[in-house]
Amino acid sequence: MNDPRVDLSSLIRDIEQAPEGDRELDIRIVLAAIPYPRRVGLWISLEFGAPARCDYTRSLDAALTLAPAGLAWEVSTAGGPRARIGAYEGRARTAPLALAAAALRARLDALESAGRQSSFHPAAIEPRAAESRAAR
């Protein structure tokens, strides 16, 4: 079994180096961070060409749903796009990419804090409710 910490680390690096959000990164996020039951619905949407509901690298609202519940967040474009969720920062070429990176960093830290428990997976972290947020 692959270590999910390695998968998340490389995914965060790729997100922060990406020139823009894209479907491949969104799919990798789905595989790394979305609980299986929700993932099935996303795959059906992607496979049959329905509007993708997993624009994590292209939408601030979607990226925010990756953040663990209860953490304060902010996004800034001054000096280049960056985002902070709790103590976790992401920097990238677009604000949604930065926010996705910060959210996945928070998940990675929770995973590392849990140690090597075989039953723990980054998708087990309670996500923030999927609700629309006004830009701050």
PyMOL commands that place a pseudoatom at each C-alpha (Angstrom):
pseudoatom trace, name=CA, resn=MET, resi=1, chain=A, elem=C, hetatm=0, pos=[0.000, 0.000, 0.000]
pseudoatom trace, name=CA, resn=ASN, resi=2, chain=A, elem=C, hetatm=0, pos=[1.329, 3.449, -0.885]
pseudoatom trace, name=CA, resn=ASP, resi=3, chain=A, elem=C, hetatm=0, pos=[2.015, 5.867, 1.943]
pseudoatom trace, name=CA, resn=PRO, resi=4, chain=A, elem=C, hetatm=0, pos=[-0.646, 8.624, 1.575]
pseudoatom trace, name=CA, resn=ARG, resi=5, chain=A, elem=C, hetatm=0, pos=[1.804, 11.133, 3.081]
pseudoatom trace, name=CA, resn=VAL, resi=6, chain=A, elem=C, hetatm=0, pos=[4.085, 10.718, 0.063]
pseudoatom trace, name=CA, resn=ASP, resi=7, chain=A, elem=C, hetatm=0, pos=[1.144, 11.098, -2.319]
pseudoatom trace, name=CA, resn=LEU, resi=8, chain=A, elem=C, hetatm=0, pos=[-0.001, 14.294, -0.600]
pseudoatom trace, name=CA, resn=SER, resi=9, chain=A, elem=C, hetatm=0, pos=[3.528, 15.739, -0.444]
pseudoatom trace, name=CA, resn=SER, resi=10, chain=A, elem=C, hetatm=0, pos=[4.099, 15.277, -4.163]
pseudoatom trace, name=CA, resn=LEU, resi=11, chain=A, elem=C, hetatm=0, pos=[0.590, 16.520, -4.962]
pseudoatom trace, name=CA, resn=ILE, resi=12, chain=A, elem=C, hetatm=0, pos=[1.145, 19.713, -2.935]
pseudoatom trace, name=CA, resn=ARG, resi=13, chain=A, elem=C, hetatm=0, pos=[4.460, 20.291, -4.741]
pseudoatom trace, name=CA, resn=ASP, resi=14, chain=A, elem=C, hetatm=0, pos=[2.803, 19.788, -8.132]
pseudoatom trace, name=CA, resn=ILE, resi=15, chain=A, elem=C, hetatm=0, pos=[-0.075, 22.126, -7.232]
pseudoatom trace, name=CA, resn=GLU, resi=16, chain=A, elem=C, hetatm=0, pos=[2.299, 24.888, -6.168]
pseudoatom trace, name=CA, resn=GLN, resi=17, chain=A, elem=C, hetatm=0, pos=[4.341, 24.529, -9.377]
pseudoatom trace, name=CA, resn=ALA, resi=18, chain=A, elem=C, hetatm=0, pos=[1.386, 24.308, -11.767]
pseudoatom trace, name=CA, resn=PRO, resi=19, chain=A, elem=C, hetatm=0, pos=[0.894, 27.222, -14.189]
pseudoatom trace, name=CA, resn=GLU, resi=20, chain=A, elem=C, hetatm=0, pos=[-2.890, 27.001, -13.698]
pseudoatom trace, name=CA, resn=GLY, resi=21, chain=A, elem=C, hetatm=0, pos=[-5.558, 24.711, -12.300]
pseudoatom trace, name=CA, resn=ASP, resi=22, chain=A, elem=C, hetatm=0, pos=[-6.392, 21.667, -14.360]
pseudoatom trace, name=CA, resn=ARG, resi=23, chain=A, elem=C, hetatm=0, pos=[-8.497, 18.541, -14.434]
pseudoatom trace, name=CA, resn=GLU, resi=24, chain=A, elem=C, hetatm=0, pos=[-5.567, 16.163, -13.845]
pseudoatom trace, name=CA, resn=LEU, resi=25, chain=A, elem=C, hetatm=0, pos=[-4.678, 17.891, -10.568]
pseudoatom trace, name=CA, resn=ASP, resi=26, chain=A, elem=C, hetatm=0, pos=[-8.361, 17.913, -9.569]
pseudoatom trace, name=CA, resn=ILE, resi=27, chain=A, elem=C, hetatm=0, pos=[-8.565, 14.154, -10.174]
pseudoatom trace, name=CA, resn=ARG, resi=28, chain=A, elem=C, hetatm=0, pos=[-5.420, 13.571, -8.116]
pseudoatom trace, name=CA, resn=ILE, resi=29, chain=A, elem=C, hetatm=0, pos=[-6.992, 15.577, -5.285]
pseudoatom trace, name=CA, resn=VAL, resi=30, chain=A, elem=C, hetatm=0, pos=[-10.153, 13.464, -5.510]
pseudoatom trace, name=CA, resn=LEU, resi=31, chain=A, elem=C, hetatm=0, pos=[-8.088, 10.285, -5.221]
pseudoatom trace, name=CA, resn=ALA, resi=32, chain=A, elem=C, hetatm=0, pos=[-5.978, 11.588, -2.323]
pseudoatom trace, name=CA, resn=ALA, resi=33, chain=A, elem=C, hetatm=0, pos=[-8.464, 13.495, -0.199]
pseudoatom trace, name=CA, resn=ILE, resi=34, chain=A, elem=C, hetatm=0, pos=[-12.101, 12.705, -0.952]
pseudoatom trace, name=CA, resn=PRO, resi=35, chain=A, elem=C, hetatm=0, pos=[-13.905, 9.904, 0.941]
pseudoatom trace, name=CA, resn=TYR, resi=36, chain=A, elem=C, hetatm=0, pos=[-14.853, 6.984, -1.292]
pseudoatom trace, name=CA, resn=PRO, resi=37, chain=A, elem=C, hetatm=0, pos=[-18.679, 7.408, -1.268]
pseudoatom trace, name=CA, resn=ARG, resi=38, chain=A, elem=C, hetatm=0, pos=[-18.429, 11.037, -2.447]
pseudoatom trace, name=CA, resn=ARG, resi=39, chain=A, elem=C, hetatm=0, pos=[-15.706, 10.092, -4.914]
pseudoatom trace, name=CA, resn=VAL, resi=40, chain=A, elem=C, hetatm=0, pos=[-18.062, 7.770, -6.832]
pseudoatom trace, name=CA, resn=GLY, resi=41, chain=A, elem=C, hetatm=0, pos=[-20.444, 10.641, -7.634]
pseudoatom trace, name=CA, resn=LEU, resi=42, chain=A, elem=C, hetatm=0, pos=[-17.562, 12.810, -8.771]
pseudoatom trace, name=CA, resn=TRP, resi=43, chain=A, elem=C, hetatm=0, pos=[-16.277, 10.088, -11.097]
pseudoatom trace, name=CA, resn=ILE, resi=44, chain=A, elem=C, hetatm=0, pos=[-19.708, 9.669, -12.667]
pseudoatom trace, name=CA, resn=SER, resi=45, chain=A, elem=C, hetatm=0, pos=[-19.839, 13.428, -13.307]
pseudoatom trace, name=CA, resn=LEU, resi=46, chain=A, elem=C, hetatm=0, pos=[-16.358, 13.441, -14.840]
pseudoatom trace, name=CA, resn=GLU, resi=47, chain=A, elem=C, hetatm=0, pos=[-16.847, 10.306, -16.924]
pseudoatom trace, name=CA, resn=PHE, resi=48, chain=A, elem=C, hetatm=0, pos=[-20.101, 11.383, -18.550]
pseudoatom trace, name=CA, resn=GLY, resi=49, chain=A, elem=C, hetatm=0, pos=[-19.121, 14.983, -19.207]
pseudoatom trace, name=CA, resn=ALA, resi=50, chain=A, elem=C, hetatm=0, pos=[-21.416, 16.547, -16.640]
pseudoatom trace, name=CA, resn=PRO, resi=51, chain=A, elem=C, hetatm=0, pos=[-20.163, 19.816, -15.177]
pseudoatom trace, name=CA, resn=ALA, resi=52, chain=A, elem=C, hetatm=0, pos=[-17.312, 18.847, -12.889]
pseudoatom trace, name=CA, resn=ARG, resi=53, chain=A, elem=C, hetatm=0, pos=[-18.042, 19.420, -9.232]
pseudoatom trace, name=CA, resn=CYS, resi=54, chain=A, elem=C, hetatm=0, pos=[-14.397, 19.043, -8.328]
pseudoatom trace, name=CA, resn=ASP, resi=55, chain=A, elem=C, hetatm=0, pos=[-12.756, 22.222, -9.554]
pseudoatom trace, name=CA, resn=TYR, resi=56, chain=A, elem=C, hetatm=0, pos=[-10.437, 22.292, -6.540]
pseudoatom trace, name=CA, resn=THR, resi=57, chain=A, elem=C, hetatm=0, pos=[-7.614, 23.941, -8.483]
pseudoatom trace, name=CA, resn=ARG, resi=58, chain=A, elem=C, hetatm=0, pos=[-9.841, 26.433, -10.324]
pseudoatom trace, name=CA, resn=SER, resi=59, chain=A, elem=C, hetatm=0, pos=[-12.382, 27.573, -7.732]
pseudoatom trace, name=CA, resn=LEU, resi=60, chain=A, elem=C, hetatm=0, pos=[-11.828, 29.170, -4.320]
pseudoatom trace, name=CA, resn=ASP, resi=61, chain=A, elem=C, hetatm=0, pos=[-15.143, 27.780, -3.069]
pseudoatom trace, name=CA, resn=ALA, resi=62, chain=A, elem=C, hetatm=0, pos=[-14.225, 24.245, -4.136]
pseudoatom trace, name=CA, resn=ALA, resi=63, chain=A, elem=C, hetatm=0, pos=[-10.672, 24.488, -2.746]
pseudoatom trace, name=CA, resn=LEU, resi=64, chain=A, elem=C, hetatm=0, pos=[-12.029, 25.671, 0.595]
pseudoatom trace, name=CA, resn=THR, resi=65, chain=A, elem=C, hetatm=0, pos=[-14.090, 22.482, 0.973]
pseudoatom trace, name=CA, resn=LEU, resi=66, chain=A, elem=C, hetatm=0, pos=[-10.771, 20.588, 1.243]
pseudoatom trace, name=CA, resn=ALA, resi=67, chain=A, elem=C, hetatm=0, pos=[-9.852, 22.424, 4.452]
pseudoatom trace, name=CA, resn=PRO, resi=68, chain=A, elem=C, hetatm=0, pos=[-10.375, 20.653, 7.771]
pseudoatom trace, name=CA, resn=ALA, resi=69, chain=A, elem=C, hetatm=0, pos=[-13.343, 22.118, 9.628]
pseudoatom trace, name=CA, resn=GLY, resi=70, chain=A, elem=C, hetatm=0, pos=[-12.772, 24.812, 12.220]
pseudoatom trace, name=CA, resn=LEU, resi=71, chain=A, elem=C, hetatm=0, pos=[-9.647, 26.493, 10.830]
pseudoatom trace, name=CA, resn=ALA, resi=72, chain=A, elem=C, hetatm=0, pos=[-9.610, 30.185, 9.912]
pseudoatom trace, name=CA, resn=TRP, resi=73, chain=A, elem=C, hetatm=0, pos=[-8.577, 30.971, 6.341]
pseudoatom trace, name=CA, resn=GLU, resi=74, chain=A, elem=C, hetatm=0, pos=[-7.434, 33.862, 4.205]
pseudoatom trace, name=CA, resn=VAL, resi=75, chain=A, elem=C, hetatm=0, pos=[-6.381, 34.401, 0.609]
pseudoatom trace, name=CA, resn=SER, resi=76, chain=A, elem=C, hetatm=0, pos=[-4.213, 37.217, -0.690]
pseudoatom trace, name=CA, resn=THR, resi=77, chain=A, elem=C, hetatm=0, pos=[-2.892, 38.121, -4.113]
pseudoatom trace, name=CA, resn=ALA, resi=78, chain=A, elem=C, hetatm=0, pos=[-0.510, 40.842, -2.878]
pseudoatom trace, name=CA, resn=GLY, resi=79, chain=A, elem=C, hetatm=0, pos=[3.005, 39.714, -3.749]
pseudoatom trace, name=CA, resn=GLY, resi=80, chain=A, elem=C, hetatm=0, pos=[1.683, 36.679, -5.610]
pseudoatom trace, name=CA, resn=PRO, resi=81, chain=A, elem=C, hetatm=0, pos=[-1.210, 34.374, -4.751]
pseudoatom trace, name=CA, resn=ARG, resi=82, chain=A, elem=C, hetatm=0, pos=[-0.964, 32.841, -1.302]
pseudoatom trace, name=CA, resn=ALA, resi=83, chain=A, elem=C, hetatm=0, pos=[-3.413, 31.283, 1.102]
pseudoatom trace, name=CA, resn=ARG, resi=84, chain=A, elem=C, hetatm=0, pos=[-3.399, 30.403, 4.761]
pseudoatom trace, name=CA, resn=ILE, resi=85, chain=A, elem=C, hetatm=0, pos=[-5.607, 27.884, 6.517]
pseudoatom trace, name=CA, resn=GLY, resi=86, chain=A, elem=C, hetatm=0, pos=[-4.833, 27.900, 10.211]
pseudoatom trace, name=CA, resn=ALA, resi=87, chain=A, elem=C, hetatm=0, pos=[-1.033, 27.692, 10.398]
pseudoatom trace, name=CA, resn=TYR, resi=88, chain=A, elem=C, hetatm=0, pos=[-0.687, 26.153, 6.916]
pseudoatom trace, name=CA, resn=GLU, resi=89, chain=A, elem=C, hetatm=0, pos=[0.340, 28.232, 3.928]
pseudoatom trace, name=CA, resn=GLY, resi=90, chain=A, elem=C, hetatm=0, pos=[0.203, 27.640, 0.208]
pseudoatom trace, name=CA, resn=ARG, resi=91, chain=A, elem=C, hetatm=0, pos=[1.811, 29.727, -2.527]
pseudoatom trace, name=CA, resn=ALA, resi=92, chain=A, elem=C, hetatm=0, pos=[1.064, 29.178, -6.181]
pseudoatom trace, name=CA, resn=ARG, resi=93, chain=A, elem=C, hetatm=0, pos=[0.352, 30.961, -9.457]
pseudoatom trace, name=CA, resn=THR, resi=94, chain=A, elem=C, hetatm=0, pos=[-3.381, 31.296, -8.784]
pseudoatom trace, name=CA, resn=ALA, resi=95, chain=A, elem=C, hetatm=0, pos=[-5.399, 31.824, -5.606]
pseudoatom trace, name=CA, resn=PRO, resi=96, chain=A, elem=C, hetatm=0, pos=[-7.376, 28.531, -5.921]
pseudoatom trace, name=CA, resn=LEU, resi=97, chain=A, elem=C, hetatm=0, pos=[-4.111, 26.589, -6.348]
pseudoatom trace, name=CA, resn=ALA, resi=98, chain=A, elem=C, hetatm=0, pos=[-2.654, 28.301, -3.265]
pseudoatom trace, name=CA, resn=LEU, resi=99, chain=A, elem=C, hetatm=0, pos=[-5.780, 27.550, -1.217]
pseudoatom trace, name=CA, resn=ALA, resi=100, chain=A, elem=C, hetatm=0, pos=[-5.815, 23.900, -2.327]
pseudoatom trace, name=CA, resn=ALA, resi=101, chain=A, elem=C, hetatm=0, pos=[-2.138, 23.553, -1.368]
pseudoatom trace, name=CA, resn=ALA, resi=102, chain=A, elem=C, hetatm=0, pos=[-2.741, 25.073, 2.083]
pseudoatom trace, name=CA, resn=ALA, resi=103, chain=A, elem=C, hetatm=0, pos=[-5.746, 22.791, 2.689]
pseudoatom trace, name=CA, resn=LEU, resi=104, chain=A, elem=C, hetatm=0, pos=[-3.785, 19.699, 1.682]
pseudoatom trace, name=CA, resn=ARG, resi=105, chain=A, elem=C, hetatm=0, pos=[-0.886, 20.788, 3.943]
pseudoatom trace, name=CA, resn=ALA, resi=106, chain=A, elem=C, hetatm=0, pos=[-3.345, 20.890, 6.853]
pseudoatom trace, name=CA, resn=ARG, resi=107, chain=A, elem=C, hetatm=0, pos=[-4.479, 17.363, 5.956]
pseudoatom trace, name=CA, resn=LEU, resi=108, chain=A, elem=C, hetatm=0, pos=[-0.888, 16.177, 5.641]
pseudoatom trace, name=CA, resn=ASP, resi=109, chain=A, elem=C, hetatm=0, pos=[-0.069, 17.502, 9.111]
pseudoatom trace, name=CA, resn=ALA, resi=110, chain=A, elem=C, hetatm=0, pos=[-3.106, 15.707, 10.555]
pseudoatom trace, name=CA, resn=LEU, resi=111, chain=A, elem=C, hetatm=0, pos=[-1.954, 12.527, 8.818]
pseudoatom trace, name=CA, resn=GLU, resi=112, chain=A, elem=C, hetatm=0, pos=[1.578, 12.846, 10.209]
pseudoatom trace, name=CA, resn=SER, resi=113, chain=A, elem=C, hetatm=0, pos=[0.173, 13.549, 13.685]
pseudoatom trace, name=CA, resn=ALA, resi=114, chain=A, elem=C, hetatm=0, pos=[-1.857, 10.348, 13.467]
pseudoatom trace, name=CA, resn=GLY, resi=115, chain=A, elem=C, hetatm=0, pos=[1.333, 8.397, 12.761]
pseudoatom trace, name=CA, resn=ARG, resi=116, chain=A, elem=C, hetatm=0, pos=[1.223, 5.199, 10.786]
pseudoatom trace, name=CA, resn=GLN, resi=117, chain=A, elem=C, hetatm=0, pos=[-2.225, 4.060, 11.857]
pseudoatom trace, name=CA, resn=SER, resi=118, chain=A, elem=C, hetatm=0, pos=[-3.335, 1.724, 9.108]
pseudoatom trace, name=CA, resn=SER, resi=119, chain=A, elem=C, hetatm=0, pos=[-6.957, 2.835, 9.382]
pseudoatom trace, name=CA, resn=PHE, resi=120, chain=A, elem=C, hetatm=0, pos=[-6.169, 6.522, 8.902]
pseudoatom trace, name=CA, resn=HIS, resi=121, chain=A, elem=C, hetatm=0, pos=[-6.380, 8.123, 5.489]
pseudoatom trace, name=CA, resn=PRO, resi=122, chain=A, elem=C, hetatm=0, pos=[-6.339, 11.826, 4.584]
pseudoatom trace, name=CA, resn=ALA, resi=123, chain=A, elem=C, hetatm=0, pos=[-9.923, 11.487, 3.375]
pseudoatom trace, name=CA, resn=ALA, resi=124, chain=A, elem=C, hetatm=0, pos=[-10.964, 10.632, 6.944]
pseudoatom trace, name=CA, resn=ILE, resi=125, chain=A, elem=C, hetatm=0, pos=[-10.378, 14.223, 8.053]
pseudoatom trace, name=CA, resn=GLU, resi=126, chain=A, elem=C, hetatm=0, pos=[-13.654, 16.039, 8.596]
pseudoatom trace, name=CA, resn=PRO, resi=127, chain=A, elem=C, hetatm=0, pos=[-13.957, 18.450, 5.645]
pseudoatom trace, name=CA, resn=ARG, resi=128, chain=A, elem=C, hetatm=0, pos=[-15.361, 21.934, 5.772]
pseudoatom trace, name=CA, resn=ALA, resi=129, chain=A, elem=C, hetatm=0, pos=[-18.996, 22.058, 4.697]
pseudoatom trace, name=CA, resn=ALA, resi=130, chain=A, elem=C, hetatm=0, pos=[-19.501, 22.779, 1.029]
pseudoatom trace, name=CA, resn=GLU, resi=131, chain=A, elem=C, hetatm=0, pos=[-20.954, 26.237, 1.276]
pseudoatom trace, name=CA, resn=SER, resi=132, chain=A, elem=C, hetatm=0, pos=[-20.338, 29.296, -0.818]
pseudoatom trace, name=CA, resn=ARG, resi=133, chain=A, elem=C, hetatm=0, pos=[-17.942, 31.831, 0.665]
pseudoatom trace, name=CA, resn=ALA, resi=134, chain=A, elem=C, hetatm=0, pos=[-17.639, 35.465, -0.273]
pseudoatom trace, name=CA, resn=ALA, resi=135, chain=A, elem=C, hetatm=0, pos=[-14.120, 36.567, -1.192]
pseudoatom trace, name=CA, resn=ARG, resi=136, chain=A, elem=C, hetatm=0, pos=[-12.338, 38.179, 1.705]
for i in range(1, 136): cmd.bond("trace and resi %d" % i, "trace and resi %d" % (i + 1))
show_as sticks, trace
zoom trace
